[in-house]
Amino acid sequence: MRKANPRILTINGGSSSIKFALFDDGDSLSRVLEGAVDRIGRPEATFRVKGEDRANNFSRVVIAPDHTVAVDVLMDWLEESSERDGLAAVGHRVVHGGPKYYKPQRITTEMIQELHRLSPFDPEHLPEEILLTGAFHQRFPDLPQVACFDTAFHHDLPRVAQLLPIPRRYEAQGVRRYGFHGLSYASLREELVRLGDPAGTTGRVILSHLGNGASLAAVRDGKSFDTSMGFTSTAGVPMSTRSGDLDPGLVWYLARTENMSAKQFNEMVNFQSGLFGISETSSDMRDLLDRESEDVRAAEAVALFCYQVKKWIGAFAAALGGLDTLVFAGGIGENAPTVRARICDGLEFLGIELIEKQNATNEALISAKASRVAVRVIHTDEELMIAKSVCCVLGLC
């Protein structure tokens, strides 16, 4: 039987955090609260909750040496605060579903076994995500759980965009361009439609999710046409600590000159590169913008990021045969007008023209009336997309 106003819990597990949100499925999905266990694995982790009732909001230090302890902190709070009582289901963001899993669906024993097999596809995310689903099943065995895959948005990429130019036999093993940030892109596409932008359904759009992880997607007639990330989420533009695209010959060069192993190379390109690697000081764009006038390393990190994003916009405009709408989202995309301005500078030939004042105040529409391309700043909502998917899978919508 359907519960009165059932609530949906969304879980977004990262390498050092577990973000969550609670939605009330009344007449429409409404966010009741959100929070996170942050800084997992550090001496002082934090557990914070922010909701409608300010009296219940808090942020406190907790002991969370790993994800197992961190998720226990969250589940203990759910029980102590009685939030478990009205809970109808849990929706998990799962970064990689491989070739088999892409549509949102209930988590089963068979799926978990397959995700274990797929762990080499994404060793930075999948093991922790599997752990989180198992922890909830052990504590709340009767609570339905749904997996929402971040690769789903790009599953039907044109074949020419899927193919990687390596021996064909690897394709049979599932090696292809998958693309990521799919929940974010689905959210942005929905918002374009809601705003009445015709490009959301029948036009040529470039969606740029620029945050700690950063990628771009070319979208044509509402469907993914190409995307900057590839087989893994390390590919594409430089990110906070990820390198983005590199010359593959660098692997062999560093193996010969520094005896670098494949594991060490993976560690370098995922956790020591990008903005942090170039600046040698910070992976946070805000810090780098503050320091760029006095630190050439910070200035070069910002310049490289803006230059590479600009290149991908030009490439995707060529692939799409033109451009109708450009969207900025994510922590950097939504809140760094300087970065947006530098990315768009020089793209007038594509029909992109910004209004400086509107860009400086992070307005929703920052392009000039004369601009042939609408340039928008849109807040992405991955948690809402997860909650919607859960409702549809369980027949609550």
C-alpha positions in Angstrom: 0.0 0.0 0.0 1.1 3.5 -0.7 2.1 5.5 2.4 0.6 8.9 3.1 3.2 11.4 1.9 6.0 8.9 1.8 9.5 10.2 2.1 12.5 9.5 -0.2 16.0 9.6 1.1 18.7 10.3 -1.5 22.4 9.2 -1.0 25.3 10.7 -2.9 28.5 9.0 -1.7 31.8 10.6 -2.6 35.4 9.7 -1.8 35.4 11.7 1.4 31.7 12.5 2.0 28.2 11.2 2.1 25.7 13.8 1.0 22.0 13.1 1.6 18.6 14.8 1.2 15.1 13.9 2.3 12.1 14.5 0.0 8.4 14.5 0.9 6.4 12.9 -1.9 3.1 14.7 -1.4 1.4 16.5 -4.3 4.9 17.1 -5.6 8.4 16.3 -4.4 9.6 18.8 -1.9 12.9 18.9 -0.1 12.5 18.5 3.6 16.1 18.6 4.6 19.6 18.0 3.4 23.0 17.3 4.9 26.3 15.5 4.8 29.0 13.6 6.6 32.1 15.4 5.4 35.8 15.0 5.8 35.5 11.2 6.1 38.9 9.7 7.1 40.2 12.9 8.7 40.7 13.4 12.4 37.6 15.6 12.7 34.8 14.7 10.4 31.6 16.8 10.5 27.9 15.8 10.4 25.5 18.5 9.4 21.8 18.8 8.7 19.9 21.7 7.4 16.1 21.6 7.0 12.8 23.4 7.2 12.8 23.6 11.0 15.8 25.7 11.9 15.6 24.4 15.5 16.7 21.0 14.2 19.6 22.3 12.2 23.1 21.4 13.4 26.7 20.8 12.5 28.8 18.7 14.8 32.2 16.9 14.9 32.0 13.1 14.6 34.4 10.3 14.4 34.3 8.8 10.9 37.5 7.1 9.9 35.9 5.4 7.0 32.6 5.1 5.1 31.4 2.2 7.2 31.4 4.4 10.4 30.2 7.4 8.5 27.0 5.7 7.2 26.3 4.3 10.7 26.4 7.9 11.9 23.7 8.8 9.4 21.6 5.8 10.0 21.8 6.3 13.8 20.5 9.8 13.3 17.6 8.6 11.1 16.5 6.3 13.8 17.0 8.8 16.7 15.2 11.6 14.9 12.3 9.4 13.8 13.0 10.3 10.2 13.1 6.5 9.5 9.4 6.2 10.3 8.0 7.8 7.2 10.8 6.6 4.9 9.5 4.8 1.8 12.7 4.2 -0.1 16.4 5.1 -0.6 17.8 6.3 -3.9 21.6 6.0 -4.5 23.7 7.9 -7.0 25.9 5.1 -8.5 28.6 6.6 -10.7 29.2 3.7 -13.0 26.8 1.0 -14.2 29.0 -0.4 -17.0 27.3 -1.5 -20.2 24.5 -3.4 -18.5 23.0 -0.9 -15.9 21.9 2.5 -16.9 18.2 2.8 -16.2 17.2 3.6 -12.6 16.1 0.3 -11.0 15.7 -1.5 -7.7 18.9 -2.8 -6.2 19.1 -6.6 -6.2 21.7 -9.2 -5.2 22.4 -9.8 -8.8 23.1 -6.1 -9.4 25.4 -5.9 -6.4 27.4 -8.9 -7.7 27.7 -7.2 -11.1 28.8 -3.9 -9.6 31.5 -5.8 -7.6 32.7 -7.2 -11.0 32.6 -3.7 -12.5 34.6 -2.1 -9.6 37.8 -1.9 -11.8 35.8 0.5 -14.0 35.6 3.0 -11.2 37.7 1.9 -8.2 37.5 5.4 -6.6 33.6 5.3 -6.3 32.0 2.0 -6.8 33.4 0.1 -3.7 32.1 2.9 -1.4 28.7 3.0 -3.2 28.3 -0.7 -2.9 29.2 -0.5 0.8 26.5 2.2 1.4 23.8 0.1 -0.2 24.8 -2.9 1.9 24.8 -0.9 5.1 21.3 0.3 4.5 20.1 -3.2 3.6 21.6 -4.6 6.8 20.0 -2.0 9.0 16.7 -1.6 7.2 16.2 -4.9 5.2 12.6 -4.1 4.2 13.4 -0.7 2.8 13.5 -0.6 -1.0 16.7 0.8 -2.5 17.0 2.2 -6.1 20.2 2.7 -8.0 20.4 5.8 -10.2 23.4 5.6 -12.6 25.4 8.7 -13.5 26.2 7.2 -16.9 22.6 6.9 -17.9 22.2 10.3 -19.7 25.0 9.3 -22.1 24.1 5.6 -22.7 22.8 6.2 -26.2 25.6 8.4 -27.5 26.0 8.1 -31.2 28.3 5.2 -31.9 31.1 7.4 -33.3 31.2 9.2 -30.0 31.2 6.0 -28.0 34.1 4.4 -29.7 37.6 4.6 -28.3 40.5 4.3 -30.9 42.1 1.2 -29.3 42.0 -2.5 -30.5 38.4 -3.5 -31.0 38.6 -6.5 -28.7 38.4 -4.2 -25.7 35.0 -3.0 -26.7 33.6 -6.5 -25.9 34.9 -6.0 -22.4 32.8 -2.8 -22.0 35.6 -0.3 -22.8 33.9 2.7 -24.4 33.1 6.3 -23.7 30.5 6.4 -21.0 30.5 10.0 -19.7 29.4 11.1 -16.3 27.5 13.9 -14.4 24.4 12.4 -16.1 22.1 13.2 -13.2 23.2 16.8 -13.3 22.7 17.0 -17.1 19.3 15.5 -16.8 18.4 18.1 -14.2 19.7 20.9 -16.4 17.8 19.6 -19.4 14.6 19.5 -17.4 15.1 23.1 -16.2 15.7 24.3 -19.8 12.3 22.8 -20.7 10.7 24.4 -17.7 12.1 27.8 -18.6 10.6 27.5 -22.1 14.0 27.4 -23.9 13.2 25.5 -27.1 16.8 24.3 -27.3 16.0 22.0 -24.4 14.0 19.7 -26.7 14.8 20.7 -30.3 18.0 22.6 -30.3 21.8 22.5 -29.9 23.0 22.9 -26.3 26.3 22.7 -24.5 25.9 21.9 -20.8 29.0 22.6 -18.6 29.1 21.1 -15.1 32.0 22.9 -13.6 32.8 22.0 -10.0 35.4 19.8 -8.2 34.7 17.4 -11.0 34.1 19.1 -14.3 32.8 18.0 -17.7 30.8 19.3 -20.7 28.1 17.6 -22.7 26.9 18.4 -26.2 23.1 17.9 -26.4 21.0 17.8 -29.5 17.2 17.6 -29.5 17.3 16.8 -25.8 19.7 13.8 -26.1 23.4 13.5 -25.3 25.5 13.9 -28.5 29.0 13.8 -27.0 30.7 14.4 -23.7 34.1 15.3 -22.4 34.6 12.5 -19.9 35.3 9.1 -21.3 35.7 5.5 -20.0 36.5 7.1 -16.6 35.7 10.4 -15.0 39.4 11.5 -15.2 39.1 12.4 -18.8 38.2 15.8 -20.4 39.0 19.2 -18.9 41.3 19.7 -15.9 39.5 19.6 -12.6 40.3 20.3 -9.0 42.7 17.4 -8.6 42.1 15.4 -11.8 44.3 16.0 -14.9 41.7 15.7 -17.6 43.0 14.5 -21.0 46.7 13.7 -21.3 49.1 12.3 -23.8 48.9 8.5 -23.2 52.6 8.2 -23.9 53.2 9.9 -20.5 52.4 6.6 -18.8 55.4 4.9 -20.5 57.7 7.9 -20.1 57.1 8.1 -16.3 57.4 4.4 -16.0 60.9 4.6 -17.5 62.2 7.8 -15.9 60.6 7.5 -12.4 59.7 3.8 -12.2 56.1 5.0 -11.7 53.6 2.1 -11.5 50.2 2.1 -13.0 48.7 2.5 -9.5 51.0 5.5 -8.8 50.0 7.1 -12.1 46.4 6.6 -11.4 46.9 8.3 -8.0 48.7 11.2 -9.6 46.2 11.9 -12.3 43.2 11.7 -9.9 44.4 13.2 -6.7 47.5 15.3 -7.4 46.8 17.0 -10.7 44.4 19.5 -12.2 44.2 22.9 -10.4 46.1 21.5 -7.5 48.9 20.1 -9.6 49.5 23.3 -11.6 49.1 25.7 -8.7 50.9 23.6 -6.1 48.8 25.3 -3.4 45.1 24.7 -3.7 42.4 22.7 -5.7 39.8 25.4 -4.9 39.1 27.9 -7.7 38.1 30.5 -5.1 41.6 30.3 -3.5 43.3 30.5 -6.9 41.3 33.6 -8.0 42.3 35.3 -4.8 46.0 34.5 -5.3 46.4 34.9 -9.1 47.6 38.5 -9.0 50.5 37.6 -6.8 51.2 33.9 -7.6 51.9 33.0 -11.2 51.2 29.3 -10.5 47.6 30.1 -9.4 47.2 32.4 -12.4 48.3 29.6 -14.8 46.0 27.1 -13.1 43.0 29.4 -13.7 44.1 30.2 -17.2 44.5 26.5 -18.2 41.1 25.6 -16.8 39.3 28.4 -18.7 41.3 27.7 -21.9 40.5 24.0 -21.9 36.8 24.6 -21.2 36.7 27.1 -24.1 38.3 24.6 -26.4 35.7 22.0 -25.6 32.9 24.5 -26.2 34.4 25.2 -29.6 34.7 21.5 -30.4 31.2 20.7 -29.4 29.8 23.6 -31.3 31.5 22.1 -34.4 30.1 18.6 -33.6 26.6 20.0 -33.1 26.8 22.2 -36.3 26.2 25.4 -34.3 25.0 26.4 -30.9 21.7 27.7 -29.5 22.2 27.6 -25.7 25.2 27.4 -23.4 24.6 26.5 -19.7 27.0 26.9 -16.8 26.3 24.8 -13.6 28.2 23.4 -10.7 30.1 25.2 -7.9 32.4 27.1 -10.3 29.9 27.4 -13.2 27.2 28.9 -10.9 29.4 31.1 -8.7 32.5 32.3 -10.5 31.6 35.1 -12.9 35.3 35.8 -13.7 35.7 32.2 -14.9 32.6 32.4 -17.0 33.7 35.7 -18.6 37.2 34.3 -19.4 35.7 31.1 -20.9 33.3 33.1 -23.1 35.9 35.8 -24.1 36.8 35.2 -27.8 33.7 33.1 -28.5 31.8 35.9 -30.2 32.3 34.2 -33.5 29.9 31.5 -32.2 27.3 34.1 -31.3 28.2 34.3 -27.6 28.0 37.8 -26.0 27.7 38.3 -22.3 26.3 41.3 -20.3 29.0 42.1 -17.8 26.6 43.3 -15.0 24.3 40.3 -15.2 27.3 37.9 -15.3 28.9 39.6 -12.3 25.7 39.1 -10.2 25.2 35.4 -11.3 21.9 36.2 -13.0 20.0 33.3 -14.6 20.4 34.7 -18.1 23.8 36.4 -18.7 23.8 36.8 -22.5 23.0 40.0 -24.3 19.8 40.4 -26.3 21.8 40.6 -29.4 23.6 37.3 -28.6 22.7 34.5 -31.0 23.4 32.1 -28.2 21.5 32.1 -24.9 24.0 31.8 -22.0 22.3 30.6 -18.8 23.4 30.0 -15.2 21.4 27.1 -13.8 21.5 25.5 -10.4 21.8 21.7 -10.9 19.9 19.4 -8.6 21.1 15.8 -8.7 19.3 14.9 -5.5 15.9 15.9 -7.0 16.6 13.8 -10.1 17.4 10.8 -7.8 14.2 11.3 -5.9 12.1 11.5 -9.1 13.7 8.4 -10.4 12.9 6.5 -7.2 9.3 7.6 -7.3 8.9 6.4 -10.9 10.6 3.0 -10.3 8.4 2.3 -7.2 5.2 3.6 -8.8 4.9 6.6 -6.5 4.8 9.2 -9.2 
